[in-house]
Amino acid sequence: MTNRNMVKDAAPGAQATQPNTPPLPPMPAPEDSATPTTREEPTDSPHLNASLKRDAPPPGGQGLSTKR
């Protein structure tokens, strides 16, 4: 934990720094993409419960999104 007396206030008029994040590639990314990743899991992902946009599977259910 940081003591508040150890931290200097920001200079007047100074803006907070922002990370330089590169734009995400289009999804689905081409196979030769240098960064074939995304920060958002698609709703129809084959992973079990991968998307927060879907409800959890019922007890005994597999939870695969291929079940329609």
N, C-alpha and C positions, 0 to 999 in steps of 0.2 A: 504494500500500500504506500502511496506517495503522500508525503506531508505537504499540505497546501502551501506552507512557507518555502518549500523547496522549488516550487514551480513558478516561473516568471509569467506574468500576463503577456498576452500578445501585444505587439506594437500597435499603436493606433493607426487605423487604416490598412493594416496588413490583412491579407486574405489567407484563409486556411489552405494548405496545400492539398491537392487532389492527386490520386494515383493516376499514372499514365497507363490505362488499360487499353489494349488494342481492341478494335471492334471484333465481335464474334463472327465466325464464318456462317454462311447460310446453312440452314438445316434442312434436309440432311446434307452434311458436308461432302464434298467430292472425295474420292478415295485418296487422291494425291495431295490433299490439304495438309498444310504443316501443323495446323491445330484443329483436328477433327473433334473438338469438344464443345460443350455448351454448358451454361450455368443453370439451365432449366431442363428437367427431365420431361420428355414428351409423355402425353397421357397414354398413348398406346405402346409404352415401353414393354419389352418382353420380360423385364426383371420383376420379381415378386414385390408387390407394393412399392414400386419405385416412385410413383407419382403421388405427391401430396394432394393432387386434385381429385384422386379417386378415394372412395371409402375403403376401409380395411375389409378383407374377405370375411365372410361369416365363419363361425367355428366349423372346422372340417373342410372348408373351401381352400382351393389352391391360391386364389388371388391373381391368377394370370389375366392380363388384359385381353388375351385372345378370345376369352369366353365372352360372347356377345349376346 
